[in-house]
């Protein structure tokens, strides 16, 4: 595909597709300590979870290509999961992975995507991974 065609595709996705994906609220799961820090940051700054997410993604703009590469690089087999030490970077990474999964679902299984939209919570929020049941707590292994 030509560079100009890739640019047009990226612009189309950014302008037409991404806003629909971003508009679907979800619960994002992180380690307990990260959730506490994110909730405290929201309280201290007077922001909603969605507003904080927008801030952290905007902060990645100057290094967006590198950020996407970091987020989308899968771990090597047997490599243990690690979380970034910065809770805001954790949020940026978690949000981007969530958007990527939703985009893939929209493209590969539109029926499941529509059902996910119907079942979405009213607002964005953060919860602790420890709240998930044993079968759900390993969601990151599916990546």
Backbone as a ProteinNet text record, in pm:
[ID]
protein_1_A
[PRIMARY]
XXXXXXXXXXXXXXXXXXXXXXXXXXXXXXXXXXXXXXXXXXXXXXXXXXXXXXXXXXXXXXXXXXXXXXXXXXXXXXXXXXXXXXXXXXXXXXXXXXXXXXXXXXXXXXXXXXXXXXXXXXXXXXXXXXXXXXXXXXXXXXX
[TERTIARY]
84.6	0	89.7	54.2	132.6	120.1	223.5	224.8	103.6	68.2	-46.7	-175.5	-187.8	-306.3	-311.3	-195.7	-190.8	-231.5	-186.5	-222.8	-374.1	-433.2	-577.6	-654	-606.3	-670.3	-659.3	-541.1	-522	-611.9	-622.9	-708.5	-854.7	-897.8	-1034.7	-1063.2	-972	-989.7	-995	-905.3	-900.3	-1027.3	-1072.7	-1185.9	-1321.9	-1336.2	-1468.8	-1487.4	-1384.7	-1399.9	-1365.2	-1251.5	-1204.8	-1303.6	-1367.7	-1462.9	-1574.6	-1619	-1722.2	-1673	-1548	-1489.5	-1461.8	-1406.8	-1372	-1496.6	-1607.4	-1730.2	-1795.1	-1745.5	-1805.4	-1735.8	-1802.7	-1740.3	-1709.2	-1612.5	-1573.6	-1511.6	-1493.7	-1419.2	-1280.3	-1177.7	-1039.9	-981.1	-917.7	-861.7	-711.1	-664.8	-523.1	-492.7	-363.9	-330.5	-391.7	-423.4	-492.5	-425	-291.3	-218.8	-239	-240.6	-259.4	-400.1	-499.6	-638.3	-650.1	-589.8	-594.9	-531.8	-417.1	-348.7	-430.1	-490.2	-570.8	-694.5	-761.3	-879.6	-841.3	-727.2	-680.4	-647.2	-584.4	-554.8	-682.9	-783.6	-912.6	-970.2	-970	-1023	-942	-809.4	-723.4	-736.7	-754.2	-762.1	-905.5	-1001.9	-1142.1	-1183.6	-1130.1	-1157	-1236.4	-1309.6	-1370.6	-1265	-1293.4	-1201.8	-1180.7	-1286.5	-1276.5	-1187.9	-1199.8	-1117.2	-969.7	-943.1	-804.7	-746.7	-829	-784.5	-748.3	-829.5	-801.3	-669.7	-647.3	-521.7	-399.9	-406.1	-287.6	-261	-366	-344.1	-288.7	-336.5	-281.7	-134.4	-97.3	42.5	134.5	79.9	160.6	178.9	110.2	114.8	255.6	344.6	477.5	556	522.6	595.6	497.1	392.6	282.3	325.6	408.7	451.5	524.7	614.6	689	594.2	499.9	401.6	320	268	187.5	271.1	395.1	481.8	503.3	526.4	545.1	420.8	305.1	179	145.3	170.3	127.4	230.9	348.4	449.7	410.3	395.3	357.3	479.2	450.6	558.7	608.5	734.4	790.7	731.8	721.8	668.6	746.1	670.7	730.7	770.9	764.5	800.6	688.8	722.7	617.2	560	433.8	375	434.6	456.8	504.8	418.9	398.7	322.2	418.7	401.5	486.3	471.6	577.7	572.2	485.9	471.2	390.9	243.6	155.4	14.4	-51.2	-6.8	-63.7	-22.8	99.9	143	68.8	44.6	-37.6	-174.1	-233.2	-364.3	-357.8	-256	-242.1	-231.1	-147.8	-128.8	-257.1	-321.1	-444.7	-555.1	-564.8	-666.5	-641.1	-517.4	-484	-510.5	-475.2	-501.3	-651.4	-726.8	-872.4	-928.4	-882.4	-929.8	-891.4	-770.9	-726	-811.7	-840.9	-925.8	-1065.2	-1119.4	-1251.9	-1251.3	-1145.2	-1136.1	-1132.2	-1050	-1043	-1177.3	-1245.2	-1376.4	-1474.1	-1471.1	-1560.5	-1537	-1409.4	-1375.4	-1403	-1374	-1380.9	-1514.5	-1584	-1709.5	-1806.6	-1865.7	-1953.9	-2072.4	-2119.8	-2232.1	-2188.5	-2072.9	-2020	-1989.9	-1941.5	-1913.2	-2041.3	-2147.3	-2275.8	-2327.7	-2312.2	-2356.2	-2273.2	-2144	-2057.1	-2101	-2136.6	-2184.3	-2312.1	-2402.8	-2527.9	-2502.1	-2403.5	-2374.2	-2277.5	-2230.6	-2129.5	-2185.3	-2098.7	-2143.9	-2173.3	-2238.9	-2275.4	-2153.1	-2051.6	-1934.5	-1806.4	-1695.9	-1563.8	-1529.4	-1457.7	-1410	-1289.4	-1223.2	-1107.6	-1142	-1098.7	-1116.7	-989.7	-982.1	-865.6	-875.1	-764.3	-757.5	-797.4	-763.9	-792.9	-942.6	-1026.6	-1172	-1225.1	-1146.1	-1188.6	-1183.3	-1268.6	-1261.4	-1135.8	-1097.3	-975.1	-970.5	-1083.8	-1084.4	-1070.9	-1110.3	-1100.7	-969.6	-904.4	-785.3	-668	-672.8	-564.2	-594.4	-678.5	-717.6	-595.5	-491.2	-372.6	-296.9	-318	-246.5	-295.7	-416.3	-475.5	-413.6	-339.1	-282.2	-177.8
-117.2	0	124.3	223.3	345.7	427.1	506.8	589.6	683.2	739.3	830.1	756.2	630.4	550.4	517.3	486.8	459.2	582.3	698.7	822.2	843.5	821.5	838.4	740.8	616.2	516.3	556.8	599.4	641.7	759.9	855.5	972.4	930.6	840.6	791.2	723.2	636.3	568.1	668.3	765.8	865.8	950	994.8	1086.9	1019.1	899.9	836.8	719.6	639.3	516	535.6	596.5	609.5	680.7	790.4	855.3	762	672.4	576.9	474.7	435.1	338.3	404	523.5	595.3	629.9	649.2	689.8	577.5	455.5	342.4	327.1	361.6	349.3	204.1	188.5	55.3	67.3	-46	-55	-104.9	-30.1	-70.8	-125.8	-240.7	-308.4	-291.5	-256.4	-236.4	-294.8	-305.6	-345.5	-246.6	-296.5	-218.8	-83.3	-83.6	40.6	143.4	97.7	187.8	246.7	163.9	212	320.6	297.6	398.7	529.5	520.5	641.3	713.4	638.1	700.1	767.8	700.3	760.5	885.1	882.9	1000.2	1114.5	1084.1	1187.6	1250.4	1169.6	1222.8	1317.5	1274.1	1359.3	1489.2	1478.6	1595	1695.9	1646.8	1735.1	1771.7	1711.6	1739.1	1687	1570.5	1512.2	1383.2	1350.7	1218.3	1122	993.6	893.8	920.6	953.6	980	1101.3	1205.8	1324.4	1295.1	1215.2	1178	1094.3	1003.5	921.4	1009.7	1109.2	1199.3	1273.6	1317.4	1387.5	1298.8	1174.3	1088.6	1049	1032.8	1001.8	1122.3	1242.6	1363.6	1378.7	1340.5	1351.8	1262	1160.3	1069.3	1119.9	1226.3	1276.9	1301.5	1365	1391.6	1265.2	1153.7	1029.2	917.3	954.7	862.7	733	741.6	619.8	524.8	578.3	496.2	438.1	519.7	474.6	357.1	369.3	261.5	135.1	150	33.2	-34.1	43.8	-12	-85.9	-25.1	-83.3	-211.6	-213	-325.5	-437.6	-420.3	-525.9	-632.5	-754.6	-863.4	-914	-969.3	-1026.2	-1154.8	-1185.2	-1312	-1423.7	-1546.4	-1658.8	-1673.3	-1684.8	-1702	-1572.8	-1460.8	-1332.2	-1288.1	-1256.9	-1219	-1081.3	-1060.3	-929	-825.9	-707.8	-598.3	-476	-397.3	-274.3	-157.2	-55.2	63.5	123.1	186.7	243.8	369.5	438.7	560.7	523.7	556.3	519.4	584.4	704	769.2	697.8	647.8	570.8	436.4	377.7	255.2	281.2	394.8	429.9	451.4	520.7	542.5	408.6	319.2	188.2	105.3	100.9	23.5	75.9	207.4	269.1	237	249.6	221.8	75.5	-15.8	-159	-184.9	-119.3	-133.8	-85.8	30.4	82.4	-11.4	-65.4	-157	-283.4	-339.6	-459.7	-430.1	-312.7	-276.6	-259.4	-198.3	-180.7	-316.3	-406.8	-540.6	-612.3	-598.4	-662.4	-603.8	-471.9	-406.9	-460.7	-482.2	-529.1	-678.6	-758.9	-904.5	-964.5	-900.6	-956	-842.5	-783	-667.8	-696.6	-819.6	-854	-847.7	-904	-897.4	-752.2	-674.3	-532.9	-458.5	-481.6	-416	-458.1	-586.7	-634.1	-569.5	-557.3	-493.1	-348.3	-279.1	-141.4	-136.2	-230.8	-233.8	-261.9	-346.5	-386.9	-293.7	-190.3	-101.1	-28.9	-2.8	73.7	218.2	291.1	430.1	522.2	490.7	577.5	495	559.7	498.4	487.6	381.9	369.7	277.5	278.6	193.4	97.7	-27	-125.5	-207.1	-274.2	-355.2	-492	-537.5	-671.5	-775.5	-747.1	-841.6	-864.5	-774.4	-790.7	-893.5	-923.9	-1021.2	-1161.7	-1249.8	-1390.2	-1452.4	-1569.2	-1634.7	-1652.8	-1688.2	-1711.4	-1580.8	-1467.7	-1339.5	-1267.1	-1301.9	-1228.8	-1248.8	-1348.7	-1374.3	-1318.5	-1213.9	-1156.5	-1112.9	-1067.6	-1017.8	-1128.7	-1254.8	-1365	-1390.8	-1341.6	-1363.8	-1274.1	-1173.4	-1076.8	-1140.6
0	0	0	-78.9	-88.9	39.5	66.1	186.2	189.8	75.9	68.9	103.5	58	89.5	238.1	297.4	440.8	520.5	476.7	542.9	536.2	418.6	402.3	492.1	498.5	583.8	730.5	772.4	911.7	945.1	852	874.8	883.6	797.4	802	935.4	978	1106.2	1220.2	1217.9	1324.3	1327.2	1209.6	1202.1	1216.1	1161.1	1154.6	1250.9	1271.2	1347.9	1494.6	1521.3	1659	1750.8	1707.1	1798.3	1845.1	1759.3	1799.2	1899.1	1885.3	1977.5	2112.2	2110.4	2232.8	2312.8	2246	2313.3	2394.3	2382.7	2453.8	2589.4	2700.1	2832.1	2867.6	2956.6	3002.9	3141.3	3203.5	3327.9	3290.7	3329.5	3303.4	3433.1	3423.3	3540.8	3548.6	3669.1	3697.8	3835.4	3868.9	4006.2	4106.4	4223.1	4326.2	4352.1	4363.1	4392.6	4281.9	4158.2	4044.5	4048.2	4078	4085.3	4191.6	4307.7	4414	4368.1	4301	4253.7	4146.6	4054.3	3949	4008.2	4099.2	4162.3	4241.5	4310.4	4384.4	4289.1	4176.5	4076.9	4023.3	3999.9	3953.9	4058.4	4185.7	4293.1	4304.5	4306.3	4325.3	4210.8	4088.8	3971.5	3935	4005.4	3975	3838.7	3800.6	3669.1	3681.9	3577	3567.2	3514.1	3521.7	3465.6	3316.8	3245	3101.3	3073.3	3153.1	3132.8	3160.5	3263.9	3293.8	3180	3125.5	3012.9	2894.1	2866	2754.4	2777.2	2900.8	2933.3	2910	2957.7	2946.4	2801.6	2722.1	2580.7	2506	2537.7	2475.1	2510.1	2631.9	2674.8	2592.5	2528.2	2445.9	2303.4	2267	2129.1	2075.7	2151.9	2095.7	2060	2121.6	2094.6	2059.5	1985.8	1962.3	1893.5	1790.4	1720.3	1813.8	1894.2	1990.8	2095.6	2141.5	2241.5	2188	2066.6	2008.4	1993.3	1951.6	1938.3	2074.3	2177.3	2311.4	2358.3	2336.3	2383.5	2308	2179.3	2097.1	2086.8	2146.4	2145.3	2246.8	2200.1	2290.3	2366.6	2483.5	2564.6	2501.4	2530.7	2485.8	2570.2	2515.9	2594.3	2725.9	2834.6	2966.1	3034.2	2961.8	3021.2	3115.7	3240.8	3335.2	3301.7	3332.7	3306.6	3401.6	3351.3	3434.8	3407.4	3509.1	3494.9	3504.7	3422.5	3435.8	3575.7	3624.8	3759.4	3765.1	3654.5	3649.9	3627.7	3724.1	3707.5	3585.7	3548.3	3430.6	3302.8	3299.2	3182.4	3179	3295.2	3301.5	3238.8	3275.4	3221.2	3070.1	3023.3	2879	2805.5	2857.7	2794.4	2798.6	2914.5	2928.3	2838.6	2828.9	2743.9	2596.8	2553.7	2413.8	2378.9	2468.1	2441.8	2434.7	2521.3	2519.5	2385.3	2339.3	2211.2	2097	2101	1995.4	1993.6	2110.9	2117	2063	2097.4	2047.7	1896.1	1844	1699.1	1629.5	1681.5	1621.6	1630.1	1743.5	1756.8	1656	1638.9	1544	1402.7	1366.6	1232.9	1214.1	1316.6	1303.2	1345.4	1438.7	1489.1	1520.3	1416.5	1437.6	1530.6	1530.8	1618.7	1765	1796.2	1933.5	1971.3	1875.9	1901.9	1937.8	1863.3	1892.7	2030.3	2064.7	2196.5	2306.9	2284.9	2383.4	2404.9	2298.4	2311	2395	2371.2	2448.4	2596.2	2624.8	2762.2	2834.4	2767	2825.6	2947.9	3046.7	3163.8	3122.8	3212.4	3182.7	3177.7	3258	3267.6	3271.4	3234.6	3247.7	3395.6	3432.6	3570.2	3575.3	3691.8	3715.3	3828.2	3814.3	3921.3	3934.5	4045.6	4077.2	4010.6	3956.1	3897.8	4001.8	4125.6	4234	4252.4	4200.9	4209.1	4110.2	4007.2	3906.9	3965	3916.4	3953.9	3896.8	3946.6	3900.8	3750	3689.2	3544.9	3466.2	3524.3	3455.9	3486.6	3596.8	3638.5	3542.9	3458.5	3363.7	3224.5	3216.8	3087.8	3006.7	3074	3005.2	2933.1	2973.8	2909.7	2768.2	2737.8	2605.8	2500.7	2540.8	2445.9	2359.7
[MASK]
+++++++++++++++++++++++++++++++++++++++++++++++++++++++++++++++++++++++++++++++++++++++++++++++++++++++++++++++++++++++++++++++++++++++++++++++

